[in-house]
């Protein structure tokens, strides 16, 4: 028994150090060098509209930024957004899904205005103005952190 207590006393003299390492693998898809509707991939569009305090960023999750649309005096330029989305819809007529990503301080009204512009538009057919579907299946999520907003 005495040998056991000595052993316990000897162990107490050693210092222990634990090191924890976390290893992660990140799969990156870098955006294309050019931007605009013409550079979009023809087989797998993942349309996103990011609502920033000063602009709307329309892009493809894989292909990158299509266009950054600065806000007007009254808020997001939903008319320009509609024009861009009509062009995208011409290139991807069967696509119905899109994602809107909003920053935490985005107002509910602004979110709804952008979603309405993404969902449908008006167009002239003959002597009538009709509603045309754009991207009616909209998912909502959090906008990625803006590098510009972080640094300024």
SEPAVEX-762535 format. One record per residue (C-alpha): z, y, x. Coordinates in Angstrom, 1 decimal. Layout:
BEGIN
<<Z, Y, X>>,
...
***
This chain:
BEGIN
<<0.0, 0.0, 0.0>>,
<<0.8, 2.3, 2.9>>,
<<-2.7, 1.8, 4.3>>,
<<-4.2, 2.9, 0.9>>,
<<-2.3, 6.1, 0.8>>,
<<-3.4, 6.9, 4.3>>,
<<-7.0, 6.3, 3.4>>,
<<-6.7, 8.6, 0.4>>,
<<-5.2, 11.3, 2.7>>,
<<-8.2, 10.9, 5.1>>,
<<-10.8, 11.3, 2.3>>,
<<-9.3, 14.5, 1.2>>,
<<-10.2, 16.1, 4.6>>,
<<-14.0, 15.7, 4.0>>,
<<-15.9, 18.6, 2.3>>,
<<-18.5, 17.7, -0.2>>,
<<-21.7, 19.6, -0.8>>,
<<-24.2, 19.0, -3.7>>,
<<-27.7, 20.3, -3.7>>,
<<-29.8, 20.2, -6.8>>,
<<-33.6, 20.6, -6.7>>,
<<-35.8, 21.1, -9.7>>,
<<-39.5, 20.4, -9.3>>,
<<-42.0, 21.5, -11.9>>,
<<-45.8, 21.1, -12.2>>,
<<-47.7, 23.9, -13.9>>,
<<-51.2, 23.3, -15.2>>,
<<-53.1, 26.5, -14.9>>,
<<-56.4, 27.5, -16.5>>,
<<-57.6, 30.6, -14.8>>,
<<-59.7, 33.1, -16.8>>,
<<-63.3, 33.5, -16.1>>,
<<-64.3, 36.3, -13.7>>,
<<-66.4, 38.1, -16.3>>,
<<-65.1, 39.1, -19.7>>,
<<-66.6, 39.6, -23.1>>,
<<-67.9, 37.5, -25.9>>,
<<-70.9, 36.2, -23.9>>,
<<-68.6, 34.4, -21.4>>,
<<-66.8, 32.3, -24.0>>,
<<-67.0, 28.5, -23.8>>,
<<-69.3, 27.1, -26.5>>,
<<-67.2, 24.0, -27.2>>,
<<-63.5, 24.9, -27.2>>,
<<-62.6, 28.4, -28.4>>,
<<-58.9, 29.1, -28.6>>,
<<-58.9, 32.6, -30.1>>,
<<-55.9, 34.8, -29.5>>,
<<-55.0, 38.4, -30.5>>,
<<-52.1, 39.8, -28.7>>,
<<-50.4, 42.9, -30.2>>,
<<-49.2, 45.3, -27.6>>,
<<-47.5, 48.6, -28.3>>,
<<-50.6, 50.5, -27.1>>,
<<-53.5, 48.1, -27.8>>,
<<-54.8, 44.8, -29.1>>,
<<-55.9, 42.2, -26.6>>,
<<-58.5, 39.8, -28.0>>,
<<-59.1, 36.8, -25.8>>,
<<-59.7, 33.1, -25.4>>,
<<-56.7, 31.2, -24.1>>,
<<-59.0, 29.4, -21.7>>,
<<-61.8, 31.9, -21.1>>,
<<-59.7, 35.0, -20.7>>,
<<-59.7, 38.5, -22.1>>,
<<-62.7, 39.4, -24.3>>,
<<-61.7, 43.0, -25.0>>,
<<-58.7, 45.3, -24.9>>,
<<-58.8, 47.7, -27.9>>,
<<-56.6, 50.8, -27.5>>,
<<-54.7, 51.9, -30.6>>,
<<-55.8, 54.8, -32.7>>,
<<-53.5, 57.6, -33.8>>,
<<-52.6, 55.5, -36.9>>,
<<-51.9, 52.3, -35.0>>,
<<-54.0, 49.2, -34.1>>,
<<-57.8, 49.7, -34.4>>,
<<-58.3, 46.9, -37.0>>,
<<-61.9, 48.1, -37.6>>,
<<-62.9, 47.5, -34.0>>,
<<-60.9, 44.2, -34.1>>,
<<-63.0, 43.2, -37.1>>,
<<-66.2, 44.1, -35.3>>,
<<-65.3, 41.9, -32.3>>,
<<-64.2, 39.0, -34.5>>,
<<-67.5, 39.1, -36.5>>,
<<-69.4, 38.7, -33.2>>,
<<-67.1, 35.9, -32.2>>,
<<-67.6, 34.2, -35.6>>,
<<-71.4, 34.4, -35.1>>,
<<-71.0, 32.4, -31.9>>,
<<-68.5, 30.0, -33.4>>,
<<-69.3, 29.7, -37.2>>,
<<-67.2, 26.6, -37.8>>,
<<-64.1, 27.8, -36.1>>,
<<-61.3, 28.7, -38.5>>,
<<-58.2, 28.8, -36.3>>,
<<-56.8, 31.8, -34.4>>,
<<-53.4, 32.8, -33.0>>,
<<-51.7, 36.2, -33.2>>,
<<-49.1, 36.8, -30.6>>,
<<-46.7, 39.7, -31.2>>,
<<-44.1, 41.4, -29.0>>,
<<-40.5, 41.4, -30.3>>,
<<-40.7, 45.1, -31.4>>,
<<-43.9, 44.7, -33.5>>,
<<-43.4, 45.9, -37.0>>,
<<-44.0, 43.6, -39.9>>,
<<-46.6, 46.0, -41.3>>,
<<-48.6, 46.0, -38.0>>,
<<-48.5, 42.2, -37.9>>,
<<-49.8, 41.9, -41.5>>,
<<-52.6, 44.5, -40.8>>,
<<-53.8, 42.6, -37.8>>,
<<-53.6, 39.2, -39.6>>,
<<-55.6, 40.6, -42.5>>,
<<-58.3, 41.8, -40.2>>,
<<-58.4, 38.4, -38.5>>,
<<-58.6, 36.5, -41.8>>,
<<-61.6, 38.1, -43.4>>,
<<-63.9, 41.1, -43.4>>,
<<-66.3, 42.8, -45.8>>,
<<-70.1, 42.7, -45.4>>,
<<-73.1, 43.9, -47.2>>,
<<-75.3, 41.3, -48.9>>,
<<-78.1, 43.0, -50.8>>,
<<-76.7, 45.6, -53.0>>,
<<-73.2, 44.1, -53.0>>,
<<-70.2, 44.2, -50.7>>,
<<-68.7, 40.8, -50.3>>,
<<-65.7, 39.4, -48.5>>,
<<-66.6, 37.1, -45.6>>,
<<-64.2, 34.6, -44.0>>,
<<-63.5, 35.0, -40.3>>,
<<-60.5, 33.1, -39.0>>,
<<-58.2, 32.2, -42.0>>,
<<-56.0, 29.7, -40.3>>,
<<-53.7, 31.9, -38.3>>,
<<-50.7, 30.8, -36.2>>,
<<-48.1, 33.3, -35.1>>,
<<-46.2, 33.3, -31.8>>,
<<-44.5, 35.4, -29.2>>,
<<-46.7, 37.6, -26.9>>,
<<-46.5, 36.8, -23.2>>,
<<-44.6, 39.4, -21.2>>,
<<-46.9, 42.2, -20.1>>,
<<-46.9, 42.8, -16.3>>,
<<-47.7, 46.5, -16.9>>,
<<-44.8, 46.9, -19.3>>,
<<-42.4, 45.1, -16.9>>,
<<-43.2, 47.3, -13.9>>,
<<-43.2, 50.7, -15.7>>,
***
